[in-house]
């Protein structure tokens, strides 16, 4: 069952003037200083061939974090940026899946750890080493590859040739990843990626998932594991108020058990999992990444360009098919056929993949700067919260239920630039640099107080700060 897309074009009044909301106390760091401090933070989290997401809380490599990190590192060294992607792709599963976690050796503090996932023991598709999780994350890797190649081209012919050769070596893995997504995560060819867990969306406890999570009922005999996240954040205070609840985590952990029982097999998972959702935001990222990889294929004379263009078009149409009368994209609960209408940042998905008429695009940009989002008078910085302050589900401190996330801002800036909205992109960029000029590179930020929350320094935050501060 799918939602019937609206064909009505909403009435658009005069386009509002885009204005930044002033911070109560301006930050001292210049863009150059912000970039220098971000580079220092990334160096501190570097473990040789991978960058951990954040010491203490996230001592391993996360898939979409690694792609953002490569985007930032490309400003400094295309060699090191490609090493990050090579390390991630070396843990690719036989069926093409890039796992959402690649575990570092010698750190057993994070839960669920390798023993809980037990992928190598359960699935013949899992790599022999290193240990990984059995989920995926949003596929922005094609965007990262394009950015790395662009950075190499600016650096000079020698660096560009070296980068091109390494991308050629990675190409079969990148194609296998996209083929896995197109085949296994969209078997009905609706142009929308199926996810098995909120963690696969990257927006773990977003209100987007409240309804499908309510149907996840852990077995009475199930014993949840220790919550490493709350313990790791005790030192910065207020950890319990910032993180998903214990009830959320019980469901998260039970879904892992269901995946283990399905032996990480996609066909079994679609039949048996309690949680099965078509994720519009991940689908928009996939469409955009496929388009970026197609341009790389064209530039480097690599195979698969037509296939990637077809993927981009298919998933762009899929995203467009979910747009409601209000202009926002929606997710779909595949277990019940219910359209999931929530006032979260995922509604802006069409700005990432394009394909909108000018009137619809303008309407969505106007909404982005409206009082429901960046124009809310209470914001410390005029950036989109993860959930609209006008939503009953809004919680300004709790993870994906309200805080502002710099990588999400980066995605919107990138999407606005490529879709013909440079003015809006410039406004967001200036506000993002204002937020990131604290030099702390927090995991996320309180939208009303500007307080840094979560882990710090978070590598993907430092990476987007570096990219934005050194933008041409």
Residue pairs with C-beta under 8 A, 6 or more apart in sequence:
1 332
1 337
2 190
2 321
2 332
2 337
3 321
3 322
3 324
3 330
3 332
3 339
5 320
5 321
5 322
5 323
6 323
6 324
6 325
8 325
9 357
9 359
9 360
9 363
10 325
10 326
10 327
10 359
10 360
10 363
12 359
12 362
12 363
12 366
15 362
15 366
16 366
16 369
16 370
16 375
18 369
18 423
18 424
18 427
19 382
19 427
20 382
20 427
20 430
20 431
20 434
21 374
21 375
21 377
21 379
21 380
21 381
21 382
21 431
23 380
23 381
23 434
23 450
24 380
24 450
26 434
27 434
27 437
27 438
28 437
29 37
29 437
29 438
29 439
30 437
31 433
31 437
31 469
31 470
32 469
33 437
33 439
34 433
34 436
34 437
34 439
34 465
34 469
35 75
35 465
35 466
35 469
35 470
37 439
37 441
38 72
38 436
38 441
38 462
38 463
38 465
38 466
38 469
39 76
39 462
39 466
41 441
41 457
41 459
41 462
42 51
42 69
42 72
42 73
42 459
42 462
42 463
42 466
44 55
44 457
45 51
45 52
45 53
45 54
45 55
45 457
45 459
45 462
47 104
49 83
49 84
49 86
49 87
50 61
50 66
50 84
50 87
50 88
50 102
50 104
51 61
51 66
51 69
51 73
51 84
51 459
52 58
52 59
52 60
52 61
52 104
52 459
53 59
53 60
53 61
53 62
53 65
53 455
53 458
53 459
53 460
54 443
54 455
54 456
54 457
54 458
54 459
56 232
56 235
56 455
57 228
57 229
57 232
57 233
57 443
57 454
57 455
58 65
58 110
58 455
58 458
59 104
59 107
59 109
59 110
60 101
60 102
60 103
60 104
60 107
60 110
61 87
61 88
61 101
61 102
61 103
61 104
62 100
62 101
62 137
63 88
63 98
63 99
63 100
63 101
63 102
63 136
63 137
63 141
64 100
64 137
64 138
64 139
64 140
64 141
64 202
64 460
65 459
65 460
66 84
66 85
66 87
66 88
67 85
67 88
67 140
67 141
67 143
67 144
68 140
68 144
68 407
68 410
68 460
68 463
68 464
69 81
69 84
69 459
69 460
69 463
70 81
70 82
70 84
70 85
70 144
70 147
70 148
70 463
71 81
71 143
71 144
71 147
71 148
71 463
71 464
71 467
72 460
72 462
72 463
72 464
72 465
72 466
72 467
73 80
73 81
73 84
73 463
73 466
74 81
74 144
74 147
74 148
74 150
74 151
74 152
74 467
75 151
75 466
75 467
75 470
76 466
78 148
78 151
78 152
78 155
78 159
78 162
78 163
79 159
79 162
79 163
81 144
81 148
81 151
82 148
82 163
82 166
82 167
82 170
85 141
85 144
85 145
85 148
85 170
86 166
86 170
87 102
88 98
88 102
88 141
89 98
89 170
89 173
89 174
89 177
90 127
90 130
91 98
91 99
91 102
91 127
91 130
91 132
92 98
92 99
92 127
92 173
92 176
92 177
93 99
93 123
93 125
93 126
93 127
93 132
93 180
94 124
94 125
94 126
94 127
95 125
95 180
95 184
95 266
96 176
96 177
96 178
96 179
96 180
96 181
96 184
97 125
97 136
97 177
97 180
97 184
98 136
98 137
98 139
98 141
98 177
99 119
99 132
99 133
99 134
99 135
99 136
100 133
100 135
100 136
100 137
100 199
100 200
101 132
101 133
101 135
102 130
102 131
102 132
103 110
103 113
103 114
103 130
103 131
103 132
103 133
104 130
105 130
109 228
109 232
110 228
111 225
111 226
111 227
111 228
112 133
112 225
112 253
112 256
114 131
114 132
116 225
116 256
117 131
117 132
117 133
117 134
117 256
117 260
118 260
119 126
119 131
119 132
119 133
119 134
119 264
120 126
120 127
120 128
120 129
120 131
122 134
122 260
122 263
122 264
123 134
123 263
123 264
123 265
125 264
126 132
126 134
126 264
134 256
134 259
134 260
134 264
135 196
135 197
135 199
135 200
135 259
136 181
136 185
136 200
137 199
137 200
137 202
138 200
138 201
138 202
138 281
138 282
138 285
138 286
139 177
139 178
139 181
139 282
139 285
139 286
139 289
140 285
140 288
140 289
140 411
141 174
141 177
141 289
142 174
142 178
142 288
142 289
142 290
142 291
142 292
142 293
142 296
143 285
143 288
143 289
143 292
143 414
145 167
145 170
145 174
145 292
145 293
145 296
146 292
146 293
146 295
146 296
147 467
148 163
148 167
149 160
149 163
149 164
149 167
149 296
149 299
149 300
152 159
152 160
152 162
152 163
152 164
153 160
164 300
167 296
167 300
168 300
168 302
171 297
171 302
171 303
171 304
174 293
175 303
175 304
175 307
175 308
178 286
178 289
178 290
178 293
178 307
178 308
178 311
179 307
181 193
181 286
182 311
182 314
184 266
185 193
185 194
185 195
185 266
186 192
186 193
186 194
186 314
186 315
186 318
187 194
187 270
189 314
190 278
190 318
190 321
191 283
191 314
191 315
191 316
191 317
191 318
191 319
191 321
192 278
192 279
192 280
192 283
192 315
192 318
192 319
192 321
192 322
192 332
193 278
193 279
193 282
193 283
193 286
193 315
194 270
194 276
194 277
194 278
194 279
194 334
195 201
195 275
195 276
195 277
195 278
195 279
195 282
196 255
196 259
196 269
196 273
196 275
196 276
197 252
197 255
197 256
197 259
197 275
198 204
198 205
198 206
198 208
198 209
198 213
198 252
198 275
199 252
200 279
200 282
201 208
201 209
201 277
201 279
201 281
201 282
202 282
203 209
203 281
203 344
203 345
203 346
203 386
203 400
204 244
204 248
204 252
204 399
204 400
205 244
205 245
205 248
205 398
205 399
205 400
205 401
206 342
206 344
206 346
206 386
206 387
206 400
206 401
207 342
207 343
207 344
207 387
207 391
207 393
207 401
208 331
208 340
208 342
208 344
208 346
209 275
209 277
209 340
210 342
210 393
211 333
211 338
211 340
212 275
212 276
212 277
212 333
212 335
212 340
213 248
213 251
213 275
215 274
215 275
215 335
215 336
216 251
216 254
216 255
216 274
216 275
217 254
217 274
218 224
218 250
218 251
218 253
218 254
218 257
219 254
219 257
222 250
222 253
222 254
222 257
224 246
224 249
224 250
224 253
225 253
227 243
227 246
227 249
229 239
229 243
230 239
230 240
230 243
231 239
232 239
232 455
233 239
233 242
233 243
233 454
233 455
236 456
238 397
238 453
241 397
241 398
242 397
242 398
242 399
242 453
242 454
243 398
243 399
244 252
244 398
244 399
254 274
255 273
255 274
255 275
258 269
258 272
258 273
258 274
259 269
259 273
261 272
262 268
262 269
262 272
262 273
269 276
270 276
274 335
275 335
276 333
276 334
276 335
277 331
277 332
277 333
277 334
277 340
278 331
278 332
278 334
279 331
279 346
280 319
280 322
280 329
280 330
280 331
280 332
280 346
280 349
281 329
281 331
281 345
281 346
281 349
281 352
283 315
283 318
283 319
283 349
283 353
284 315
284 316
284 319
284 329
284 349
284 350
284 352
284 353
285 352
285 353
285 411
286 311
286 315
287 311
287 312
287 313
287 314
287 315
287 316
287 318
287 319
287 352
287 353
287 354
287 355
288 312
288 352
288 353
288 354
288 415
290 308
290 309
290 311
290 312
290 315
291 308
291 309
291 312
291 353
293 304
293 308
294 305
294 308
294 309
294 312
296 302
297 303
297 304
297 305
297 308
298 305
312 353
315 353
316 353
316 354
316 355
317 355
319 329
319 349
319 350
319 353
319 355
320 350
320 355
320 356
322 329
322 330
322 331
322 332
322 339
323 329
323 330
323 350
323 360
324 330
324 339
324 341
326 367
327 360
327 363
327 364
327 367
328 341
328 343
328 347
328 348
328 364
328 367
329 346
329 347
329 348
329 349
329 350
330 339
330 340
330 341
330 342
330 347
331 339
331 340
331 342
331 346
332 338
332 339
332 340
333 339
333 340
342 387
342 391
342 393
343 372
343 387
343 388
343 390
343 391
343 393
344 386
344 387
344 388
344 391
344 400
345 384
345 385
345 386
345 387
345 408
345 412
348 364
348 367
348 368
348 384
348 412
348 415
350 356
350 360
350 361
350 364
351 361
351 364
351 365
351 368
351 412
351 415
351 416
351 419
351 421
352 411
352 412
352 414
352 415
353 415
354 415
354 418
354 419
356 364
356 419
361 419
361 420
361 421
365 416
365 421
365 424
367 373
368 374
368 384
368 412
368 424
369 375
369 382
369 424
369 427
371 377
371 390
372 388
372 389
372 390
373 384
373 385
373 388
374 382
374 383
374 384
374 428
374 431
375 382
376 385
376 389
376 390
376 447
378 389
378 447
378 448
379 385
379 389
379 447
379 448
380 445
380 446
380 447
380 448
380 449
380 450
381 404
381 431
381 432
381 434
381 435
381 445
381 447
381 450
382 427
382 431
383 404
383 409
383 428
383 431
383 432
383 435
383 447
384 404
384 408
384 409
384 412
385 394
385 396
385 402
385 403
385 404
385 447
386 400
386 401
386 402
386 403
386 404
386 405
386 408
386 444
387 393
387 394
387 395
387 400
387 401
387 402
388 394
389 396
389 402
389 447
393 401
394 401
394 402
395 401
395 402
396 402
396 403
396 446
396 447
396 448
396 449
397 403
397 446
397 453
399 444
399 454
402 447
403 444
403 445
403 446
403 447
403 453
403 454
404 435
404 444
404 445
404 446
404 447
405 443
405 444
405 445
406 432
406 435
406 436
406 444
406 445
406 460
406 461
406 464
406 465
407 460
407 461
407 464
409 428
409 431
409 432
409 464
410 432
410 464
410 467
410 468
412 425
412 428
413 425
413 428
413 429
413 432
413 468
414 425
416 422
416 424
416 425
416 428
417 425
429 468
429 471
432 464
432 468
433 465
433 468
433 469
435 445
435 450
436 461
436 464
436 465
436 468
436 469
438 452
440 452
440 456
440 457
441 456
441 457
441 458
441 461
441 462
441 465
442 452
442 453
442 454
442 455
442 456
442 457
442 458
442 461
443 453
443 454
443 455
443 456
443 458
443 461
444 453
444 454
445 451
445 452
445 453
446 452
446 453
